[in-house]
């Protein structure tokens, strides 16, 4: 039978000298240089040494049990002890005042023992609150705290616990692990506008304290006539139940009918201070919007109920500016 010809193998005729090898192949001979004979076993002296494997890190059983040894076995740099309440505030657990109270109540333990007021800790200490291990953060941490701006709508309370069950601003914030958001001051239930949050209690303290001299600017809609005499009185100062207060600036922002808009600035953060000041001159605030807090301005594109987080570069720039102000005492609360 005639063999079928395929395009992959040329037809070979028996006895064709062109298709015969010039010499036989000796499969037992050494392979040419640069190649290795298939199936050949190299001599003992020609065995290649295996690449050295990376030495595995010691199994230390987690960060809390490593002591001063990092994951790769190298020693950690020594850290200066810091006050426990400061470290907990930096971790976003709460303000320093709250942490002082928790320590006094015996809710905080360090290395299995109840913490004492004024106690200092180092990064290797195991700090627990209510039996839960806390990821503590020290001042020397290379990662800056998180900061975000929130456009608070009317009808939300700046609190995690409300007996009346009203909506909370914290429900709209991004969730996190190993910390919590700390509000920088407060806004009244019926007040909207810019509200700041951070994971650092120390930073929140500096942003809130009057010694920082951070301006608060509000857009105010007033029901009733605000005479020139009343405007001068608000700039000069009015007497409130908790002491005198005055606006740093008061500018007419227009409006028609019985409602007029004004832009006011103030450097304090007392409870409902703006509303009480207008009431002191016989006017009622029908709407109050915070549009600025220190270097932060409410972004026009930020809708109500939404938040915008600062980048690490922006946070680092903020920290540098706050360092110029210096250390301030423990945090104070504010409500407009």
C-alpha positions in Angstrom: 0.0 0.0 0.0 1.4 3.4 -0.9 2.1 5.6 2.2 0.1 8.7 2.6 2.1 11.9 2.2 1.6 14.6 4.8 2.9 18.2 4.7 4.7 17.7 8.1 7.1 14.8 7.1 8.7 14.6 3.7 8.5 11.3 1.8 11.6 9.1 2.3 12.7 6.5 -0.2 14.6 3.4 1.0 18.3 3.7 0.2 18.2 7.5 -0.4 21.7 8.7 0.7 20.4 12.2 1.2 18.2 11.1 4.1 20.8 9.0 5.8 22.9 10.5 8.7 26.5 10.9 7.8 27.5 9.2 11.0 25.7 7.4 13.8 24.8 9.1 17.0 26.7 7.9 20.1 24.2 8.5 22.9 26.8 7.5 25.5 29.2 10.3 24.5 29.5 13.6 26.3 27.0 16.2 25.3 28.3 19.3 23.4 29.4 22.3 25.5 26.5 24.4 26.5 24.0 21.5 26.4 23.3 18.7 28.7 22.5 15.2 27.6 19.0 14.2 28.2 18.8 11.8 31.2 22.5 12.1 31.9 23.6 12.2 35.6 26.3 14.9 36.3 29.4 14.1 38.1 29.7 14.6 41.8 31.9 17.7 41.4 29.5 19.2 38.9 26.4 19.3 41.2 25.0 22.8 41.5 24.6 24.1 45.0 21.0 25.0 45.8 20.2 28.7 46.4 20.3 29.6 50.1 16.9 29.8 51.6 15.8 32.8 53.6 15.9 32.1 57.3 12.3 31.9 58.6 11.3 34.4 61.3 11.0 32.9 64.7 7.5 31.9 65.7 6.9 34.4 68.6 3.2 33.9 68.8 2.0 37.4 67.9 3.0 41.0 68.4 2.1 41.0 72.1 4.5 38.2 72.9 7.5 39.2 70.8 8.8 41.6 73.4 11.5 43.8 71.8 11.8 41.5 68.7 10.2 42.4 65.4 8.7 39.8 63.0 12.0 39.3 61.2 13.9 38.7 64.4 15.5 42.1 64.5 15.4 44.1 67.8 12.9 46.9 68.0 14.1 50.4 68.8 13.6 51.5 72.4 10.6 53.8 72.9 10.1 56.3 75.6 7.3 55.6 78.1 4.2 57.7 77.6 1.2 58.3 79.8 -1.5 55.6 79.5 -4.4 58.1 79.0 -2.5 59.8 76.2 -1.7 56.6 74.4 -5.3 55.5 74.6 -6.5 58.8 73.3 -4.1 58.6 70.4 -5.5 55.1 69.6 -9.0 56.7 69.2 -10.6 55.1 72.2 -11.8 58.4 73.7 -10.7 61.7 75.1 -8.0 62.0 77.8 -10.7 63.0 80.3 -12.7 59.8 79.5 -9.5 57.7 79.7 -8.7 59.2 83.1 -12.2 58.2 84.3 -11.9 54.7 82.9 -8.5 54.2 84.6 -9.9 55.4 87.9 -12.8 53.0 87.6 -10.5 50.1 87.1 -11.7 49.3 83.6 -8.1 49.4 82.1 -5.4 46.7 82.7 -1.7 46.7 81.7 -0.1 43.3 81.4 -2.9 41.7 83.4 -2.9 44.2 86.3 -5.3 47.0 86.9 -3.9 50.3 85.6 -3.1 53.1 88.1 -3.8 56.9 87.5 -0.7 58.5 85.9 0.8 55.2 84.8 3.1 55.1 81.8 3.4 52.4 79.2 5.7 51.3 76.4 4.9 49.6 73.0 5.5 46.1 74.4 2.9 46.4 77.1 -0.5 44.6 76.7 -3.2 47.1 77.3 -6.8 45.9 77.7 -10.1 47.6 78.3 -12.9 45.4 79.5 -10.8 42.4 78.6 -10.3 43.5 75.0 -6.8 44.0 73.7 -6.1 47.5 72.4 -3.8 48.3 69.6 -1.9 51.2 71.2 -0.3 54.0 69.2 2.7 56.1 70.3 3.7 59.6 69.3 6.6 58.3 67.3 4.4 56.2 65.0 5.1 56.8 61.3 1.5 56.6 60.3 -0.5 59.8 60.9 -4.0 59.7 62.4 -7.0 59.8 60.2 -9.1 63.0 59.8 -12.3 63.5 58.0 -14.8 66.3 57.3 -18.5 65.5 57.6 -21.5 67.5 56.4 -23.9 67.1 59.2 -27.6 67.5 58.3 -30.2 68.8 60.7 -31.8 66.1 62.8 -28.7 64.1 63.8 -27.2 64.1 67.3 -23.4 64.1 68.0 -23.5 61.2 70.4 -23.2 57.5 70.4 -25.8 56.9 73.1 -29.1 58.8 73.0 -32.0 57.9 75.3 -34.5 59.2 72.7 -33.1 57.0 69.9 -32.4 59.9 67.5 -30.2 59.3 64.5 -26.4 59.6 65.3 -23.7 61.2 63.1 -21.5 58.2 63.9 -23.8 55.9 61.8 -22.7 57.7 58.6 -18.9 57.4 59.3 -16.6 54.7 57.8 -16.1 51.7 60.1 -12.7 50.9 61.5 -10.9 48.3 63.5 -8.8 48.9 66.6 -10.0 52.5 67.3 -12.9 54.8 66.9 -13.8 58.2 65.5 -13.6 61.2 67.9 -15.7 64.2 67.2 -14.0 67.6 67.2 -16.6 69.6 69.2 -20.3 69.3 68.6 -23.2 70.7 66.6 -26.7 71.1 68.0 -29.4 68.7 66.9 -30.9 71.5 64.7 -27.6 72.8 63.4 -26.0 71.6 60.2 -22.7 72.1 58.5 -19.0 71.2 59.0 -18.1 68.6 61.7 -14.6 67.2 62.1 -13.6 63.7 63.2 -10.2 62.2 63.9 -8.8 59.0 65.3 -6.4 60.9 67.6 -7.7 62.2 70.9 -4.6 64.4 71.2 -5.3 66.1 67.9 -9.0 66.5 68.8 -7.9 68.1 72.0 -5.7 70.7 70.3 -8.4 71.5 67.7 -11.1 72.1 70.3 -9.2 74.0 73.0 -9.7 77.8 73.0 -5.9 78.4 73.3 -5.6 77.1 69.7 -7.6 80.2 68.6 -9.2 78.4 65.6 -12.0 80.5 64.1 -15.5 79.1 63.7 -17.6 80.7 60.9 -21.4 80.3 60.6 -24.1 81.2 58.2 -27.0 82.4 60.3 -30.6 83.0 59.2 -32.2 85.4 61.7 -35.9 85.8 62.2 -36.5 89.4 63.2 -34.8 92.7 62.6 -31.2 93.0 63.6 -30.6 96.7 64.0 -27.2 98.4 63.7 -27.2 98.9 67.4 -27.8 95.2 68.0 -25.0 94.4 65.6 -22.6 96.7 67.4 -23.6 95.1 70.7 -22.9 91.6 69.4 -19.4 92.7 68.2 -18.7 94.5 71.5 -20.0 91.7 73.7 -23.2 90.5 75.3 -23.7 89.0 78.8 -24.7 85.3 78.9 -25.3 83.0 81.8 -21.8 81.6 81.5 -20.0 84.9 81.0 -19.6 87.6 78.3 -19.3 86.6 74.6 -18.8 88.5 71.3 -18.5 87.9 67.6 -15.1 88.6 66.0 -16.9 89.5 62.7 -20.6 90.0 61.6 -21.4 90.6 57.9 -24.8 91.0 56.3 -25.3 88.2 53.7 -28.6 89.4 52.3 -32.1 87.9 52.4 -35.7 89.1 51.9 -38.7 89.6 54.1 -38.5 88.6 57.8 -35.5 86.3 57.3 -32.0 87.8 56.9 -28.7 86.0 56.5 -25.5 86.9 58.3 -22.0 85.5 58.4 -20.5 85.5 61.9 -17.1 84.3 63.2 -16.2 83.3 66.8 -13.2 81.8 68.5 -15.0 79.9 71.3 -17.0 76.8 71.5 -19.5 77.1 74.3 -22.9 75.4 74.5 -25.3 76.9 71.9 -23.3 80.1 72.0 -24.3 81.6 68.7 -28.0 81.0 69.2 -27.9 82.5 72.7 -26.0 85.6 71.6 -28.7 86.4 69.0 -31.4 85.7 71.6 -29.7 88.2 73.9 -30.4 91.0 71.4 -34.0 90.0 70.8 -33.6 87.8 67.6 -34.3 84.2 66.9 -32.0 82.0 64.8 -34.1 80.0 62.4 -31.2 78.3 60.7 -27.6 77.8 61.6 -24.9 76.3 59.3 -21.2 76.0 60.2 -19.1 76.6 57.1 -15.6 76.8 58.5 -13.6 75.4 61.4 -10.0 76.7 61.6 -8.2 75.8 58.3 -11.1 73.6 57.2 -13.8 75.0 54.9 -17.0 73.0 54.1 -16.5 71.8 50.5 -19.3 73.0 48.2 -19.5 69.5 46.6 -19.8 67.7 49.9 -23.5 66.8 50.2 -25.3 66.5 53.5 -24.8 63.2 55.3 -21.5 62.6 53.4 -17.9 62.7 54.6 -14.6 63.4 53.0 -11.3 62.1 54.4 -8.0 64.0 54.3 -5.0 62.5 52.6 -1.9 61.6 54.6 -0.1 64.6 53.1 -2.9 66.9 54.3 -2.9 65.4 57.8 0.9 65.7 58.1 0.6 69.4 57.1 -2.1 69.9 59.7 0.0 68.2 62.4 2.9 70.5 61.7 0.6 73.6 62.0 -0.8 72.3 65.3 2.7 71.6 66.7 3.4 75.3 66.3 0.5 76.1 68.6 2.1 73.9 71.3 0.6 71.6 74.0 -2.8 72.5 75.5 -4.6 71.1 78.5 -7.2 68.3 78.3 -10.1 68.5 75.9 -13.2 70.6 76.3 -16.6 70.0 74.8 -18.7 72.4 72.7 -22.2 72.5 71.4 -23.7 75.1 69.2 
